[in-house]
Amino acid sequence: MVIDSHIYCFTAPDTPAGHASGAEHLAHWQRQYAQHHQPAFRVRDRAPGDAHRLLDPAPGDLLRLARDCHFRVDRTCNRLVWTIDGEDYTKQQLPPNVIEFSAGAMVAEMDHAGVDVGLIQADATLTKDVAYLARCVAAFPDRLRAMAPVDEALIPGQTDRAIAQTVAAIREHRLHALKIIPAYAYQQTSSQSFLDPAWRPFWEVVVALDVPVFFTLGSRPGAADPRQGFIDEVWELRRLMDRHPTLRASVTHGYPWRAFLNGERLSVPASAWAPFRDTSLMLEVGFPFRLGDVFEYPYAECRPVLEAMVGQIGPDRLLWGSDMPFQNRFCTYRQSRDYLEKYSASFLSAPNLAKIVGGNAARLLRLDPGIPA
């Protein structure tokens, strides 16, 4: 099987999507658009804009949102727009003409690209609606799997509530994995590590549920160098796995590759791979959606790093992920496979390539290659 470990299905940004209201959901998108690296532009003439003006620097607002910019969904052009000083602006964090992405749309793309199974990732900006994710899977039970979102900010102080949500997502809605984004807890609570004692009851329940856990990591809080801060956060995850040897886990999105750019090449220190030694921890392989505006297909500049990942981590612990539909900003869905399958033969054998584009994900999700569960 070809398995994409990183896809999304979501409703429009002004729908509730598991939030208290559509407005609350849209606020998350506004924060994303303010901070994402995709360039903003003025709608009238495509002149450069400044998305940072979507944020209000005044303290006291967690999302720090500017309230006078009329951030909204433009359904005529299917994009998010905002107005500053009488001018409309936008950017393409969402790919052009995508304002929502249904399970049916995802499966149609998978058919076109030759992908057998896709694992839907979860994020508060896209959707927190566990029931919606379950419906996506139910519509295509032999093609889709889904992670359950966790309200990370509840874990340190409202642990029982976080545990109840997590158990319900797996046992009642029958989702297949968990998604953890520690930064959401760091931003909203005093907890600065998912190894804090307050998290221990949560991890004990997660281990007992026996489902894979996918971590989207950032830099350690307070780190002076974001590159080393990210590596330090991976070490935190490594220590968690050492504490719970049966935990199955993977790091989504790969490394924050943009932080490792050195001119026109990626410069990743050997120390970056050290947390993966002598452990079962997995790592996502996905360059186009993070560097597609920096390097041209087929991303030859990324090949030395991919070769280092294969050599240092091993082909048994790498998972291909596309970030579909977001990778459509830079390349086609098929090309997000082809840069691996057509251009890595010098260091990646066919059997090892098959592990990365499907076999490892099947093992992690415990899918029967013949009969998807």
C-alpha positions in Angstrom: 0.0 0.0 0.0 0.9 3.6 -0.6 0.0 5.5 2.6 0.1 9.2 3.0 0.7 9.9 6.7 -0.2 13.6 6.5 -3.5 14.7 4.9 -6.3 17.0 6.0 -10.1 17.2 5.8 -11.8 20.3 7.1 -14.8 22.5 6.9 -14.7 26.2 6.1 -12.9 28.6 8.5 -16.1 30.3 9.5 -17.8 27.1 10.6 -17.6 26.0 14.2 -15.5 22.9 13.5 -15.6 21.8 17.2 -15.1 25.3 18.5 -17.7 27.3 20.4 -18.6 29.3 17.3 -17.6 30.0 13.8 -16.1 33.3 14.9 -13.9 31.5 17.4 -12.7 29.1 14.7 -12.0 32.0 12.3 -9.9 33.7 15.0 -7.5 30.7 14.9 -7.2 31.1 11.1 -6.5 34.8 11.6 -3.6 34.0 13.9 -2.3 31.4 11.5 -2.4 33.9 8.6 -0.6 36.5 10.6 2.3 34.2 11.4 2.6 31.9 8.4 5.5 32.5 6.0 3.5 32.6 2.8 3.6 36.2 1.5 0.5 38.5 1.8 -0.5 40.7 -1.1 -3.0 43.4 -1.9 -6.0 42.1 -3.8 -6.3 45.1 -6.1 -2.8 44.8 -7.7 -1.0 42.0 -5.9 1.4 44.4 -4.3 3.1 43.0 -1.2 1.2 43.3 2.1 2.0 42.8 5.8 0.1 40.0 7.4 1.5 40.9 10.8 -1.0 43.7 11.0 -3.5 40.9 11.7 -2.1 40.8 15.2 -2.6 43.3 17.9 0.6 43.8 20.0 -1.4 44.9 23.0 -1.1 42.4 25.9 -4.1 40.5 27.4 -5.4 38.8 24.3 -4.1 35.2 23.9 -4.5 35.3 20.1 -3.4 39.0 20.0 -5.8 39.6 17.1 -6.4 43.0 15.5 -10.1 43.5 15.7 -10.6 46.1 13.0 -9.4 44.2 9.9 -12.6 42.4 9.0 -10.9 39.0 8.6 -13.3 36.9 6.6 -14.1 34.1 4.1 -14.4 35.3 0.5 -16.6 32.7 -1.1 -16.4 34.3 -4.5 -12.7 33.5 -4.8 -12.6 30.8 -2.1 -10.0 32.4 0.0 -9.5 34.3 3.3 -9.2 38.1 3.0 -8.9 41.1 5.4 -9.2 44.8 5.0 -6.7 47.4 6.3 -6.9 51.2 5.5 -9.7 50.5 3.0 -7.7 47.9 1.0 -8.3 44.1 0.8 -5.4 41.7 1.4 -5.0 38.0 1.2 -2.3 35.2 1.1 -2.3 31.6 0.1 -1.6 29.6 3.2 -4.6 27.7 2.0 -3.9 26.8 -1.6 -5.8 28.7 -4.3 -9.5 28.0 -4.5 -9.6 25.8 -1.4 -11.7 27.0 1.5 -12.7 23.5 2.7 -11.6 20.0 1.8 -14.0 17.1 2.1 -13.3 13.4 2.5 -14.6 12.9 -1.0 -12.2 15.6 -2.4 -9.3 13.9 -0.6 -10.1 10.5 -2.0 -10.5 11.8 -5.5 -7.0 13.3 -5.2 -5.7 10.1 -3.8 -7.1 8.1 -6.7 -5.4 10.5 -9.2 -2.1 10.3 -7.4 -2.2 6.5 -6.7 -2.4 6.7 -3.0 -4.2 3.9 -1.2 -4.7 5.2 2.3 -4.5 8.6 3.9 -4.1 9.5 7.6 -6.0 12.7 8.5 -4.1 14.9 10.8 -5.8 17.1 13.4 -5.2 20.7 14.4 -7.3 23.3 16.2 -7.1 25.7 13.3 -8.4 23.2 10.8 -10.9 21.2 13.0 -11.4 20.1 16.6 -14.6 18.2 15.6 -13.9 14.6 16.5 -17.4 13.6 15.2 -16.6 15.2 11.8 -13.3 13.3 11.6 -15.2 10.0 12.4 -17.7 10.8 9.6 -14.9 11.3 7.1 -13.5 7.9 8.0 -16.9 6.3 7.9 -17.5 7.6 4.4 -14.4 5.9 3.1 -13.5 3.2 5.7 -11.0 1.4 3.4 -9.2 4.6 2.4 -9.0 7.0 5.4 -7.8 6.9 8.9 -7.8 9.9 11.4 -6.0 11.3 14.3 -7.9 12.7 17.2 -7.2 16.2 18.4 -6.4 16.7 22.0 -7.0 20.0 23.9 -3.4 20.3 25.1 -4.1 23.3 27.4 -6.4 21.1 29.5 -3.8 18.4 30.2 -1.7 20.1 33.0 -4.6 21.5 35.0 -7.8 19.7 34.0 -6.2 16.3 33.4 -9.4 14.3 34.0 -11.3 16.3 31.3 -8.4 15.9 28.8 -8.4 12.2 29.5 -12.1 11.9 29.1 -12.0 13.6 25.7 -9.1 11.4 24.6 -10.7 8.2 25.6 -14.0 9.1 23.9 -12.2 10.0 20.7 -10.5 6.5 20.5 -13.1 4.2 22.1 -16.4 5.9 21.1 -15.5 7.6 17.8 -13.0 4.9 17.0 -10.3 7.2 15.7 -6.9 5.7 15.1 -4.2 7.9 16.6 -3.7 11.0 18.7 -2.2 14.4 17.7 -0.3 16.4 20.3 0.9 19.9 19.8 2.7 20.8 23.1 3.0 24.5 22.1 -0.7 25.0 22.7 -0.2 24.0 26.3 2.9 26.1 26.7 1.1 29.2 25.4 -1.9 28.9 27.6 -0.6 27.3 30.9 2.4 27.5 33.1 3.5 24.0 31.9 6.7 24.2 29.9 7.3 20.5 29.2 5.1 17.5 28.4 7.3 15.7 30.8 6.0 17.8 33.7 4.5 15.6 36.6 1.1 17.1 35.8 1.1 15.3 32.4 1.9 11.8 33.9 -1.7 10.6 34.4 -2.5 11.6 30.8 0.4 9.7 29.4 -0.5 6.6 31.4 -3.9 6.6 29.9 -2.5 7.2 26.4 -0.1 4.3 26.7 -3.0 2.1 27.8 -5.1 3.1 24.8 -2.3 1.6 22.7 -2.7 4.0 19.7 0.1 5.9 17.9 0.8 9.4 19.0 1.9 12.0 16.5 3.7 15.1 17.8 3.9 18.4 16.1 6.9 20.0 17.9 8.3 23.5 18.1 11.3 25.0 19.8 11.7 24.5 23.5 10.2 27.5 25.4 12.8 30.2 25.9 15.4 28.7 23.5 17.8 31.2 22.1 18.4 29.3 18.9 15.2 27.8 17.4 17.2 25.1 15.7 18.7 23.7 18.9 15.4 24.4 20.7 13.7 22.1 18.3 16.3 19.4 18.7 15.9 19.8 22.5 12.2 19.3 22.2 12.8 16.1 20.2 15.0 15.0 23.1 12.0 15.6 25.5 10.0 13.2 23.3 12.8 10.7 23.4 12.8 10.8 27.2 9.0 10.3 27.2 9.5 7.2 25.1 12.2 5.9 27.3 9.8 6.3 30.2 7.1 4.4 28.3 8.8 1.8 26.1 5.5 0.6 24.5 4.5 4.1 23.2 4.4 4.3 19.4 5.2 7.8 18.3 6.2 9.9 15.3 7.2 13.6 14.7 5.0 15.2 12.1 6.2 17.7 9.4 9.8 16.6 9.7 12.2 19.3 11.1 11.5 23.0 10.7 13.6 23.0 7.6 13.4 26.7 6.9 15.3 27.4 10.1 18.1 25.2 8.8 18.5 27.1 5.5 22.0 28.4 4.9 21.9 30.4 1.7 20.7 28.1 -1.0 21.3 24.8 0.9 20.0 23.0 4.0 22.6 22.8 6.8 21.5 20.2 9.4 24.0 19.3 12.1 24.6 15.6 12.9 23.3 16.2 16.4 19.8 16.6 14.9 19.5 12.9 14.4 20.9 11.8 17.8 17.4 11.7 19.6 16.3 9.0 17.1 19.1 6.5 17.9 18.2 3.3 19.7 14.5 4.1 19.8 11.4 3.3 17.8 10.5 7.0 17.3 9.6 7.8 13.7 9.9 11.0 11.6 7.9 12.3 8.7 9.5 12.9 5.3 8.0 16.0 3.8 9.9 18.7 2.0 7.7 20.3 -0.7 5.1 21.8 1.6 7.8 23.5 3.8 10.3 24.5 1.1 8.4 24.5 -2.1 8.7 28.3 -2.4 12.5 28.1 -1.8 13.5 25.2 -4.0 12.1 24.0 -7.4 10.8 20.5 -8.0 12.3 17.9 -7.8 14.0 19.5 -4.7 17.5 18.4 -5.4 18.7 20.6 -2.6 16.8 18.4 -0.1 18.3 15.2 -1.3 21.4 15.3 1.0 19.2 15.7 4.0 17.0 12.9 3.0 20.0 10.7 2.5 21.2 11.6 6.0 17.8 10.8 7.4 17.9 7.4 5.7 21.4 6.7 7.0 21.1 8.1 10.5 17.5 7.2 11.4 16.9 4.3 9.0 14.3 3.5 6.3 12.3 1.6 8.9 11.3 4.8 10.8 10.5 7.3 8.1 7.0 8.1 7.0 6.1 9.9 3.8 3.6 12.8 4.3 2.3 15.3 1.7 0.4 17.9 3.8 -2.3 17.5 1.2 -4.0 19.9 0.1 -1.5 22.5 1.4 1.4 21.1 -0.8 -0.7 22.1 -3.8 0.7 25.6 -3.4 3.9 24.3 -4.9 3.6 21.0 -6.7 1.0 18.4 -7.7 0.0 15.6 -5.3 1.8 13.0 -7.6 4.9 15.1 -7.6 5.0 15.1 -3.8 5.6 11.3 -4.3 7.7 11.5 -7.4 10.5 13.6 -5.8 11.1 10.6 -3.6 10.3 7.7 -5.9 12.1 9.0 -9.1 15.1 10.8 -7.7 16.4 8.9 -4.7 17.5 5.6 -6.3 21.2 6.4 -5.6 20.8 5.9 -1.9 17.3 4.4 -1.4 16.5 0.8 -2.6 13.1 -0.1 -3.9 12.3 -2.1 -0.8 13.3 0.7 1.5 11.4 3.2 -0.5 8.3 1.0 -0.2 8.7 1.2 3.6 8.8 5.0 3.6 5.8 5.5 1.3 3.6 2.9 3.0 5.1 0.0 4.9 6.1 1.9 8.0 2.8 3.7 8.3 1.0 0.4 7.9 3.0 -1.1 10.7 2.5 2.0 12.9 -1.3 2.0 12.3 -1.4 -1.8 12.3 -3.0 -2.0 9.0 -3.2 -5.3 7.1 -1.7 -4.7 3.7 -4.4 -6.8 2.1 -7.5 -5.8 4.1 -7.4 -2.3 5.6 -9.0 -2.5 9.1 
